[in-house]
Amino acid sequence: MLIRHDVYPEDYVANEADYPAVFPVSDNGKMKEGVATLINTKWAVTAAHCALDLYKQDFENHPFSVEIAGQTNIIVQVVFPEQVGSVKTIRDRYGKIHKVKVKLQDSYDIALLKLKHEVNHVAPISLYQHQDEVGKSILLLGWGDFGTGDRRLPRFQLVNDGKFRLAQNKITGTNGNYLTFQFDNGDSQDVLPLEGVNGPGDSGGPALVDTESGIQVIGISSRGRYQSIFRTIFDRQGRYGWQEYYIRVSKMYSWIDRVIN
């Protein structure tokens, strides 16, 4: 998570038990990368680019396990939207998958993960269906790389400390399947107390919004860039001015509902 440099960093550290439906896609014991959210007792949602490595899995013979609020479960299927592009597996002469060729359509960067066992100890988070997202305050969650907005992320230095963090932001625009918002500095009139955006490793994480029905998933972390193309080319992620692109759940709701049902 990328956070304000003028706010105490520990203020951004969250308790995983407060968000039990949010879990890492990959956990090697040192780092947790990629984020998924339980939206049904047997289904979770993440970013398509986070799920591509799972596509290589031979689920039947080599189960891929995840931990959801202290209990282990197994992913048995990965489902991409039809529009995501071409996903093709290449097998060696023994039938083992050794490469996945993908032509990803960025604006459909979403995937569903089917679980083997029903999750009954955690309440799923429902999905936001309305297309009135602009102006809404959101909560971002993840275990990704950590940095402050006054400096860019280092090129050859590990900045993932494994801590679970949250940050705030406000949706400022929509663009087709995307929700957009920006990382503002402390001097901005629009800055929030815990202003932040995702870092590498936070992809797939939810943007949560408060509603009359409780918290709901309004977006899925996909990608980001600086608004200036020149800056995007020469400045690494991490500084103020970075703009986030989240997949709009409202635009993908009918597909999600069709797959799950």
JORADA-V73137 format. One record per helix or strand of 2 or more residues. SS is the DSSP state (~ for helix, > for strand). FROM is the first residue (numbers start at 1). TO is the last residue. If there is no record, write none. Layout:
SS/FROM/TO
SS/FROM/TO
This chain:
>/2/3
~/9/12
~/16/19
>/22/27
>/32/40
>/43/46
~/48/55
>/64/68
>/71/80
~/82/84
>/85/91
>/97/104
~/106/108
>/111/115
>/126/127
>/137/142
>/147/148
>/165/170
>/173/175
>/178/182
>/195/197
>/206/211
>/214/226
~/229/234
>/242/248
~/249/260
